[in-house]
Amino acid sequence: NSSKLSLHVLGSLQGGINQQDSIMGFGFAGAMLKWQTTRRLALNLGYVMAGGKWPGYFSSLTSQGFLPGMGYAVKDRDGVVHSHIPFGSVMMKGKRFFSAECGIGKQFWGDGYRSMILSDNAAPRAFLRFDTEFWKAHYTNLWLRLDDISLMQRWPQRRHKYAALHSLSFQATKRLNLAFYE
């Protein structure tokens, strides 16, 4: 039983020119530290700073201090919007059937952007997750603290919403999985 420690450098840079010949771009840089202490305990910590100059159709969101998929943001004098994104989790596995994870990060159920339940196109959020697997069944309990961005409130005034989600899936055959969500 040896522990494993790894450091991952994260980054991306994208750019372009819009129809008014103004330069726009987006990039992020950060790091993630993973520590697997035993087969049953793991710790992930990370930080990313994202920012850029956005196209006009994002201006209503960025002017209010919010970036889709990133969360709350600040705008500097040059019109560059920055978002600071800390994330991390602690995961514990039981002997055979059970695992628990707690932290701040992205959670999603469904098929990505098209998900009607919980999309991966959202900002990281606080969560508590329990998974139970036995035979061909997998049951998940997920509790989330969500930010209410309907009024585009700044950081101190924001309101929170809470969600409790449950999922039961059954792998009937190699190619057929039945899933029920609440």
Summary of the structure (lengths in Angstrom):
residues: 182
radius of gyration: 19.4
end to end distance: 38.3
largest distance: 59.9
contacts: 470
relative contact order: 0.12
helix: 7%
strand: 60%
